Amino acid sequence: SYEATLNHQTFLENGSEISTGLLKCGNKVLHSQIPPAVFATAHDHDLAWAVGFIVGDGCAQKHGAIRVTGTDLNMLQRVASIFHAKFGWRARTATFGPGKFSGSTKPVWHIEITGTDGWGEWLRQNVYTVHRHEKRIPDWILNADSATQLAFLDGYYAADGRQAGDEAYKYKGWTTSSATLALGLSYIAHTCLKQTPKVKVTLRDGRRYY
């Protein structure tokens, strides 16, 4: 499948450039290859895991605080403990009871990490796209070694990966409303897991999910 805005320029298999709005049924769009993995830098794996969790089920706020949310309090406390051990940052824990979704019975917990001294603002710039403010994988993760990328993927999956199902395989799948994040996750799966994910698009309440 192919998805783009109507004025987006793309290329046909013969190399000619064409506006998406002019594509016709049967046209064959040039299929580009995934760029080779450079694995140029190595990073702290615990920190990469924590950032992955934030991308999955957290946020970096404008004023610099970092918040993670979920029903597994132990997992949220693991994120907070990583930042406390490395930087001494404190955290506040709160819950407002079960979630608002139908059938929710477990309390939803929020942990807010404060005193990040500008690091939270920097992280915000790295985990959101500029214009649509969608989640994305930081460049320093995409250019890191495979162990760092897998640590990020493990953190993301712990927060937002699909846990239900009968498959024995660890990485069963995930869902995101961010096309940029979906592309980045597919890249890590391709380069580190040596697998090609099957990406499907669904519409829910006017929003696309991947």
N, C-alpha and C positions, 0 to 999 in steps of 0.2 A: 504494500500500500504506500501511498504518497500523500503527505499533508503539508500544506504551506499556504501563506496568504496569496491572494490573487496576483499581487504585483511583485511577488518574489521571483527573481531570475534563477532559472535552473538550466541544466544542460541535457540534451538528448544523447542517445548512444553514439551518434555520429560526430559529437563534439560541438554541435551548433547550440547557441544560447537561445532560450525562449522564456517568455513570461508565463508563469503558472496559469494565469487566466486564459491563455491561448492553447493550453494542452487539450488534446482530444483523446477520446477513448481509443486505445490501441497504441498510442505513442509510448515509446520505450525510453524511460529516463535513465541517464547515466548512473550506474551503480558504483559508487566510490568504495575504495578499500579502507578498512580501519587503519589509522596510522600506526607504524611500528612502536612498540613500547620502549621507551628510553630507560626507564627506571633510574633516573639520574640522581635522586636524592634519597636519603634515609631519614626517617623521623622517629620520634618516640611513639611506640606502638600503643601504649596506654592512652596517650593524648589523641592519637588517631581514632581509637575506639570511642572515646568520649565525644569527639567531634562527629563521628558517624551517628552516634545516638542522638545528638542534638539535631542533626539533619533529619533523622527519622521521626523524632517525636519531641522536638524542643524548638526553641527560638533564641536568637540573639537580639535583644531589644535595643531601641535607639539610644537609650541612656547608658548602655553598656552591660546591663545585667543579663545573665544567661538563665533561661528557664527550661526545665525538662518536665514532662507530664506523662503519667501513666498509672496503671493499676498495680504494677509490681514495685512496691516501695524499695525493696532491696536493690533492684536494678537502678533505680533513680539515685539511691544513696551511693552506689558504686561510682556513678558519674561525679557526684559531689566530692567523694573521697579522693578521686584522682586529682581534681583541681586543688583540693585542700593540701594534699601531700606535696604537690609540685610548686604551688604558689601561695599557700596559706590562706586562700580565699574562704570566707564563711558562707554558709547556706541557711536558708529559711525553708521550713517544711510546713505545708498546709494541705487540707482537704476540705471539700465542700460536699462530700457524700458521693453517691453513685452518679455515673454519667447520665446524660439526658436521652441517650439512645434507648430505644425500646428493648426491654429485657435486661438493661444494665443493673447489676446488683452490687458489684464491687466498688468500693470507694476510689475515686480518681484523685491521685496525689500530685501535688505541684512542689517542686523544689526550685528555689530561686537562688542563684549564686551571685553574690554581690562583691563589690570592691575589686573589680577586674582591672582597674588602672589602664583603661583604654584598650585592653585586649578584646573585650566584648564588642566594642565598636569595630575593631579590625576584623573580628570573626564575622560580624554581620555583613561586612563588605565582601567576604569570601564565600558565604554560604547562600547568598541571594543574588538573583539576576538583577541587572541595573534597572531595566524599564518595567518589567512585569512583576518584579519582586517575588519570583518563584524560587523554590529551593534548588540548589545545585551543589555539585561536589567541588570543593576548593581546588584550584589549579595545583597547589603544592601536594595534594593527595594524588591527583591524576599523573603527576610527574615523579612520584615517589617510587621506591622499590616495591616489589610485589608483596613483601611481608607487611609493609605499611598500608598498602591498599587493601589487603585482606583484613587487617585490623579494623580499618574504617568500615569495610563491608560487614564485619561481624557486629560492630556497634550499631550500624544502621539496621541490620536485620534483627538485632535484639529489641530494637524500639518499634520497628514497623514492618518486619517480615511476616510472611504467612506461616503460622504455627500449626493450624488445623490441617487435617488430611492424613492419608495413610502412607504417604511416601516416606521412605526411610532417609532419603537424601536431605541434607541439612538446609540447603537453599531452595525452598519450594517455590518461592515467588514473592512478589511485592506489588503494591499498588501506589501510584502517586499521581497527583494532578499536574506535576511539573514535567513537561516534555524534556527540558534540559537535564533534570535529574535522572529521568528514565534513560536518556542517552548515556550519561556518565556511568550509571550502574551497569548498563549493557557493555560498555567499554571494559570495565573492571572484570566482569564475568568472562568476557572474551579473552583478555590478556592474562588474567590470573587463574581462572578456573578452566580455561581452554574450552569454553562452551559458548554457544550462540543462543542467547535467550530468545524465546518466542514472545514478541511484543504485540499485545492486542489493545485496541482503543475502544472504550465504551463511553457513552454519554449519560450523565446523571445530573438532573436538574440544570441542564444547560452547560455543564462543565465536562471537559474531557479528562478521562482517567486512563493511565497507561499501566 
